[in-house]
Amino acid sequence: MVAIHLLTLVGFTRIAELFPVLAPLHLGKLAFALGGLTLAVSASRITPPVVWRTPLLRQVLLLLLLAALSVPFSVWRAGALESFQGVAKTVFIFVALAVMSRRDGGAMLRLALMIGVSLLSGMMLVEKGTGRAFVSATYDANDLALLFAMFLPVLGAEGLAGRWVVRLAAWGAAAMALVAMTMTQSRGGLVALAVMGLHMVLASRRRLPLLALLLLAGGIFYASADASFWDRFAILGDADADYNVSARTGRLELWKSGLAMMLSNPLLGVGVGQFAPANFMYGNGAYLTAHNTYIQVATEMGLAALVVYCSLLLTVARLADRGISPSRPSHPPETSSETSSEALPEAPPGHEDPHARAERLRWLGVRYALTAFMTGICFVSEAFSMSFFCLLALVAAMAVRLEGREAASGIADEPQTPAPEPYRRGRGRGGAGNVRPGSHNAGTTLGRRRSPAHAAIHDPSGR
């Protein structure tokens, strides 16, 4: 628990940047040491094949490998090596959080992320000034806007699914994040928020309550935004006034330059984290990032990396769809001794089991968070952002619980109909040999051989 919170505070919240007084404590080194030790202990309790089957792990490690392969062929090897070290730290935190959160299905990590969002948004509200606000050297205004847009549905789901104390904290964190998002004045963040809201409305079966909630959120957003925020939207229709269209440093020119460099280096790219120097030397002369994650990944690590990255996003979407599906078992997995003693109570007809409802809401939060992220990264370079990889760790932990439920359902739903046996006379009346197919003893264990799954359910001792 301590390792999860410390890694999240250091990697996701950037606690030392929010409170410089903590810098002498070297929390980063402490977090990595404690995280490495806890990861080793947690992994030692799990067989290696099970650890290797951790959801999303293979795709993330493959991305790390492609990033490493791009270093020797980069336009600036020293810079690429430094960027790769940052990527390796991000991947380490993902692996540590995903493995350590397997047992509780991500509950502790979800709480740590909620605290992190609350600290980031709270510090922005406390230090409110003029212009575009940000409170960390790691996150600029656009990064924070995407972070808030991505975690708003996660907080909203917890506000509907958690206990009453957690619900109050989640709704408070969501309100602060929404207000803080207006302070970033990020147009891309607002677009991500709008697309996510549209996705909610189109996918929801209960649209009236959702529309009321979205209207309330929109009212808070509109009332909190400064006039300068809306002025940034006023120039969108004027191509000459919008620097993203007309200027050499605008996004349109950066995207064109990135596509040209990608076609020139399709295999391994220009080097991980080296879009800015490559664009300065071989592109349009501007030392700027891609401002588009898809172009960033393809340009820096090659087209194969783009395929892996998109498959990672699609895997998260498929996991979320499985978690949302009502065809799953409605109860959390219990130990074999508990499930064998008596059947779990079923929810009344027409009522959803509380455990199933809470899990489904959390998976809905993940699905909408992914929508916000996939939209927002069209305008920012977030290939290896810590916020996204912390969300991936949460998804991996939730997916372990989901797969456990599906596996338990497969055992519980196994047909127990006995195979017909030929009638034979036994040595005594009522003996095992006098069981005729269709008789009253045919359903007992005397009249059939038990399958391994049946034996595991009805004999928890394993004898």
JOFEN-V862560 format. One record per helix or strand. SS is the DSSP state (H for helix, E for strand). FROM is the first residue (numbers start at 0). TO is the last residue. If there is no record, write none. Layout:
# JOFEN-V862560
SS/FROM/TO, SS/FROM/TO
This chain:
# JOFEN-V862560
H/1/11, H/14/17, H/19/24, H/26/43, H/47/51, H/56/70, H/76/99, H/106/125, H/140/160, H/163/183, H/186/202, H/206/223, H/226/233, H/242/245, H/250/263, H/274/281, H/292/300, H/302/323, H/335/340, H/353/375, H/385/411, H/431/433, H/444/446, H/451/457
